[in-house]
Amino acid sequence: MSKVWLIAKQQYGHEVFKRGFLIALFSLPLFLGVTVGAGYMAVRLSEETTMLGYVDEAGLLLRLPDNPGEYEVQATSFETVQDAREALEIGSIDAYYVIPEDYATTGRGELIYLERPPRDARRYFQDALRINLLAARSPDVQARAISGLELTFRASEQDREYPGGGPSAGSIVPLVTTVVFIFVILSSSGLMMQAVVEEKENRTMEIILTSTSAGHMMSGKIIGIAAIALTQLVVWVVCLVAAVWLGAHVLQVRWLQEINPVWSDLLKLAVIAGPSFLFITAVMTTIGSTMVEQQEAEQLGGLLYLLLFLPIYLIIPITQNPNGGIAVALSLLPVTSVMTNALRMVLWDIPLWQIVASAAISLTCGVIMIWVAGRALRIGMLRYGKRLRLRQLFGRTAG
């Protein structure tokens, strides 16, 4: 095993400290950070105080509430509709409300504007009307009226609740993590395919195999490549977490403040993702070592990418029946297990036995593929420039 770790260490150090890898490692977080930050600043700079006017013919608006929204709102009273219209025409206000005398019984008013005011501004004025109509009621009743309709989605069989009528931002964190996981695979695919290309090109492969076996060689390569990809994943996830924290606590983005991930789901996903990634790395490394041309290997790798996104194409049957046959079957397959389980976790508490079974199947298949990769390298040594066929790979002899 010391030889395996030595090969893995050499592979890791050889690739990680390359300038191109470091640029690729930090370019994506930097690009996303600059793009999102620029967009956020543009939105913030474009926000202006909304000036609302109102003509209270019913005499209802005795007091105005504090401004709770993201948009600053200032409300100005006018004696007549004509005064409000003139103020709108000269740009002193953005819009004005007309509250007729019979508003308390009809609930009908008018909003006049040249450009529709923001939703938060309109919500502010509606809350002001509700508070004044309920002035004789207790503060609790007023707060309940302002809060409006609250929907709660319940998955009764799994004892899960989603306030707001659907999955919260925290419940989709495993799905976001899975997207990052797949992106790491796509970005590392070239490295997986070219694991032994350099040794073959400079004809040092024969020298290396005089001191270690083909199985040890490929095992070390696969472990080293998996460690490289894990480095990418850790850096990108840390950057993502830092961006969420910055947006929630510094920029005060409301929906980021409401993210409360289900840590048990993330732990389950990590248990599945590790063996699954080992299997995918072993498969792609084996494909790359058996192909004569790199282009041919990339074409076969494209079929693997298609399988990675297969759960997305079947998202309707998976989400409609998270514990159905299709969902469970895809959850157990090494290539589709991570994405499928992430989709199911949004609405379903996945049984522990399925998590263990998925991880065990992926780990077993990964170990088998590492053995296959070593055999492919050993047999391929005798066939420079020739494609290795399946019957030759799994035959009894390597001749």
C-alpha positions in Angstrom: 0.0 0.0 0.0 3.0 2.3 0.5 3.5 2.3 -3.3 -0.1 3.1 -3.9 0.0 6.2 -1.6 3.4 7.2 -3.1 1.8 7.2 -6.6 -1.3 9.0 -5.4 0.9 11.7 -3.6 3.0 12.2 -6.8 -0.2 12.5 -9.0 -1.8 14.9 -6.5 1.3 17.1 -6.2 2.1 17.1 -9.9 -1.4 18.4 -10.8 -2.5 20.6 -7.9 0.5 22.9 -8.0 0.3 23.6 -11.7 -0.6 27.2 -12.5 -3.5 26.1 -14.8 -5.1 24.1 -12.0 -4.8 27.0 -9.5 -6.4 29.4 -12.0 -9.2 27.0 -12.7 -9.7 26.4 -9.0 -10.2 30.0 -8.1 -11.5 31.5 -11.3 -15.0 30.1 -10.9 -15.6 31.4 -7.4 -14.1 34.7 -8.4 -16.2 34.9 -11.5 -19.4 34.1 -9.7 -18.6 36.4 -6.8 -17.9 39.4 -9.1 -21.0 38.7 -11.2 -23.4 38.3 -8.3 -21.8 41.2 -6.4 -22.0 43.5 -9.4 -25.7 42.5 -9.9 -26.5 43.1 -6.2 -24.8 46.5 -6.2 -26.6 47.5 -9.4 -30.0 46.6 -7.8 -29.1 48.4 -4.6 -27.9 51.5 -6.4 -31.1 51.6 -8.6 -33.4 51.5 -5.5 -34.9 54.8 -4.7 -37.4 55.9 -2.1 -41.0 55.4 -3.4 -43.1 58.5 -2.9 -46.7 57.6 -2.4 -49.6 60.1 -2.1 -53.1 59.4 -0.9 -56.4 61.2 -0.8 -58.3 59.9 2.3 -61.9 60.8 1.6 -63.1 58.2 4.1 -60.9 59.5 7.0 -59.4 56.1 7.7 -55.7 56.7 7.7 -55.2 58.1 11.2 -51.6 56.7 11.5 -49.1 55.0 9.2 -47.0 52.0 10.3 -43.3 51.7 10.3 -41.7 50.8 6.9 -40.8 47.1 7.1 -40.0 46.4 3.5 -36.8 46.4 1.5 -38.0 49.5 -0.3 -38.2 52.8 1.5 -41.6 54.3 1.3 -42.8 57.8 2.1 -46.5 58.6 2.1 -47.9 62.1 1.7 -51.5 63.2 2.3 -53.4 65.4 -0.2 -56.6 67.2 0.4 -58.1 66.7 -3.1 -57.6 64.4 -6.1 -56.6 67.4 -8.2 -53.7 68.2 -5.8 -52.5 64.6 -6.0 -52.8 64.5 -9.8 -50.7 67.6 -10.1 -48.0 66.2 -7.8 -47.9 63.1 -9.9 -47.6 65.0 -13.1 -44.6 67.1 -11.9 -42.9 64.0 -10.4 -43.2 64.9 -6.7 -44.8 61.5 -6.1 -44.6 58.1 -7.9 -48.3 57.2 -7.5 -51.3 58.1 -5.3 -54.2 56.3 -3.8 -57.8 57.5 -3.6 -59.7 56.1 -0.6 -63.5 56.8 -1.2 -65.9 57.5 1.5 -67.5 54.1 1.3 -64.2 52.2 1.4 -65.0 50.6 4.8 -68.0 48.8 3.2 -67.0 48.3 -0.4 -63.2 47.8 0.1 -62.7 49.5 -3.3 -60.1 52.2 -3.9 -58.0 53.5 -6.7 -54.3 53.5 -7.4 -53.2 56.0 -10.1 -49.7 56.0 -11.5 -47.6 56.6 -14.5 -45.2 53.7 -13.7 -46.4 50.9 -11.4 -44.8 51.3 -8.0 -42.8 48.3 -6.4 -44.7 45.5 -4.8 -43.3 46.3 -1.4 -44.6 49.9 -1.6 -48.1 48.7 -2.5 -48.0 46.1 0.3 -47.0 48.9 2.7 -50.0 51.0 1.9 -52.4 48.0 2.0 -51.0 47.1 5.5 -51.6 50.7 6.6 -55.3 50.4 5.6 -55.6 47.1 7.4 -54.1 48.6 10.6 -56.4 51.6 10.6 -59.5 49.5 9.8 -58.6 47.3 12.8 -57.6 50.1 15.1 -60.1 49.0 17.8 -58.7 45.4 17.8 -55.7 44.1 19.7 -52.1 44.4 18.3 -52.1 40.5 17.8 -55.2 40.7 15.6 -53.6 43.6 13.6 -50.4 41.6 13.1 -52.3 38.5 12.0 -54.2 40.6 9.4 -51.0 42.1 8.1 -49.2 38.7 7.8 -51.9 37.6 5.3 -52.3 34.0 4.1 -49.8 31.5 5.3 -49.5 28.1 3.5 -47.8 25.1 5.0 -46.9 22.1 2.8 -46.9 18.9 4.9 -45.5 15.5 3.8 -47.6 13.6 6.4 -46.0 10.2 5.9 -42.5 11.7 6.5 -43.5 14.2 9.2 -42.0 17.1 7.2 -43.4 20.6 7.0 -42.6 23.4 4.6 -43.9 26.8 5.7 -44.7 29.1 2.7 -46.4 26.4 0.6 -43.3 24.6 -0.7 -39.7 23.5 0.1 -37.6 26.1 1.9 -34.2 27.4 0.7 -32.6 25.2 3.3 -34.3 22.0 2.0 -32.7 22.4 -1.4 -29.2 22.8 -0.1 -28.4 19.1 -0.9 -29.6 19.7 -4.5 -27.3 22.8 -4.9 -24.4 20.7 -3.4 -25.1 18.0 -5.9 -24.9 20.5 -8.8 -21.5 21.6 -7.5 -20.5 17.9 -7.2 -21.4 17.2 -10.8 -19.6 20.3 -12.0 -16.5 19.1 -10.2 -16.8 15.8 -12.2 -17.1 17.7 -15.5 -14.2 19.9 -14.7 -12.0 17.0 -13.7 -13.0 14.7 -16.6 -10.0 15.6 -18.7 -7.6 14.8 -15.9 -9.4 11.4 -15.4 -9.2 10.5 -19.1 -5.5 11.4 -19.3 -4.3 9.7 -16.1 -1.6 7.6 -17.8 -1.2 9.5 -21.1 2.0 11.2 -20.0 3.7 8.0 -18.9 2.7 6.3 -22.2 3.9 9.2 -24.3 7.3 9.5 -22.7 7.7 5.7 -22.6 8.3 5.7 -18.8 5.5 3.3 -18.2 7.7 0.2 -18.6 10.2 1.6 -16.1 7.5 2.4 -13.6 6.0 -1.1 -13.8 9.3 -2.7 -13.0 9.0 -1.4 -9.4 5.2 -1.7 -9.0 2.2 -3.6 -10.3 -0.3 -2.3 -12.8 -3.0 -2.6 -10.1 -1.0 -0.5 -7.7 -0.3 2.0 -10.4 -3.9 2.6 -11.3 -5.1 2.5 -7.7 -2.6 5.3 -6.9 -3.6 7.3 -10.0 -7.3 7.0 -9.2 -6.9 7.9 -5.5 -4.7 10.9 -6.5 -7.2 12.2 -9.1 -10.1 11.7 -6.6 -8.1 13.8 -4.0 -7.6 16.5 -6.6 -11.3 16.6 -7.4 -12.0 16.6 -3.6 -9.8 19.7 -3.3 -11.8 21.5 -5.9 -15.1 20.5 -4.2 -13.9 21.6 -0.8 -12.7 25.0 -2.1 -15.9 25.7 -4.1 -18.2 24.6 -1.2 -16.2 26.8 1.2 -16.5 29.8 -1.2 -20.2 29.1 -1.6 -20.7 29.0 2.2 -18.7 32.2 2.6 -20.8 33.9 -0.1 -24.0 32.8 1.7 -22.8 34.1 5.0 -21.7 37.4 3.5 -25.0 37.9 1.8 -27.0 37.0 4.9 -25.0 38.8 7.6 -23.3 41.7 5.8 -25.6 42.4 2.8 -28.7 41.5 4.8 -30.3 39.5 1.9 -33.5 38.2 3.5 -33.9 34.8 1.7 -30.2 34.0 2.5 -30.9 34.6 6.2 -33.7 32.0 6.1 -31.5 29.2 4.9 -31.4 26.5 7.5 -30.1 23.3 5.9 -31.1 19.8 7.1 -27.7 18.6 8.3 -28.8 15.0 8.4 -29.6 15.1 4.6 -26.2 16.6 3.9 -24.5 13.8 5.9 -26.5 11.2 4.0 -25.5 12.8 0.7 -21.8 12.8 1.7 -22.0 9.1 2.5 -23.3 8.4 -1.0 -21.2 10.9 -2.9 -17.8 9.6 -1.8 -18.1 6.0 -3.1 -20.0 7.3 -6.2 -17.2 9.6 -7.1 -14.7 6.8 -6.6 -16.6 4.7 -9.1 -17.0 7.5 -11.6 -13.3 8.3 -11.4 -12.3 4.6 -11.9 -14.6 4.3 -14.9 -13.4 7.4 -16.6 -9.7 6.5 -15.9 -10.2 3.0 -17.3 -11.9 4.4 -20.4 -9.0 6.8 -21.0 -6.4 4.1 -20.5 -8.0 1.8 -23.1 -8.6 4.3 -25.9 -6.1 5.0 -28.6 -7.3 8.5 -29.3 -8.2 11.1 -26.7 -11.2 12.2 -28.8 -12.6 8.7 -28.8 -12.3 8.6 -25.0 -14.1 11.9 -24.6 -17.0 10.6 -26.8 -17.5 7.6 -24.5 -17.2 9.9 -21.5 -20.1 11.9 -22.9 -22.4 8.9 -22.3 -21.4 9.0 -18.7 -22.3 12.7 -18.5 -25.7 11.8 -19.9 -26.2 9.3 -17.1 -25.2 11.9 -14.5 -28.1 14.1 -15.6 -30.6 11.2 -16.2 -32.5 12.0 -12.9 -33.1 15.5 -14.2 -34.8 14.1 -17.3 -37.0 11.9 -15.0 -37.6 14.6 -12.4 -41.4 14.4 -12.8 -41.8 10.7 -11.9 -39.1 11.0 -9.2 -40.8 13.9 -7.4 -44.3 12.6 -7.9 -43.4 9.3 -6.3 -40.1 9.7 -4.3 -40.3 6.1 -3.0 -41.4 4.6 -6.3 -39.5 2.0 -8.3 -37.8 4.4 -10.7 -36.6 6.7 -7.8 -35.3 3.8 -5.7 -33.6 2.1 -8.7 -31.8 5.3 -9.7 -30.9 5.9 -6.1 -28.9 2.7 -6.0 -27.0 3.0 -9.2 -23.5 4.5 -8.7 -23.7 7.1 -11.5 -27.2 8.4 -10.7 -27.4 7.9 -7.0 -26.2 11.4 -5.9 -28.6 13.4 -8.0 -31.5 11.1 -7.5 -31.2 11.1 -3.7 -30.8 14.9 -3.7 -34.1 15.3 -5.5 -35.8 12.8 -3.2 -34.5 14.6 -0.1 -36.4 17.7 -1.0 -39.7 16.0 -0.2 -38.9 12.6 1.3 -36.9 11.3 4.3 -34.9 8.6 2.6 -34.7 5.3 4.7 -31.3 4.6 6.1 -31.1 1.2 4.5 -31.3 2.8 1.0 -28.4 5.2 1.9 -26.3 2.3 3.2 -27.2 0.1 0.2 -26.4 2.9 -2.3 -23.0 3.6 -0.7 -22.2 -0.1 -0.5 -23.1 -0.7 -4.2 -21.0 2.3 -5.3 -18.0 1.3 -3.2 -18.2 -2.3 -4.4 -18.4 -1.2 -8.0 -15.6 1.3 -7.4 -13.3 -1.4 -6.1 -14.1 -3.7 -9.0 -13.4 -0.8 -11.5 -10.1 -0.1 -9.9 -9.2 -3.8 -10.5 -10.4 -3.5 -14.0 -8.3 -0.4 -14.5 -5.2 -2.2 -13.4 -5.9 -5.1 -15.7 -6.6 -2.7 -18.6 -3.3 -1.0 -18.1 -1.4 -4.3 -17.9 -3.0 -5.7 -21.1 -2.7 -2.4 -22.9 1.0 -2.5 -22.4 1.2 -5.2 -25.1 -1.0 -3.3 -27.5 0.4 0.2 -28.2 -1.7 1.9 -30.8 -4.5 -0.7 -30.7 -7.9 -0.4 -29.1 -8.5 -2.7 -26.2 -11.8 -4.7 -26.5 -14.1 -5.9 -23.8 -13.5 -9.6 -24.5 -9.8 -9.0 -24.3 -10.2 -7.1 -21.0 -12.3 -9.8 -19.3 -10.7 -12.8 -21.0 -8.6 -15.3 -19.1 -5.3 -14.3 -20.6 -3.8 -11.0 -21.4 -2.2 -12.2 -24.6 
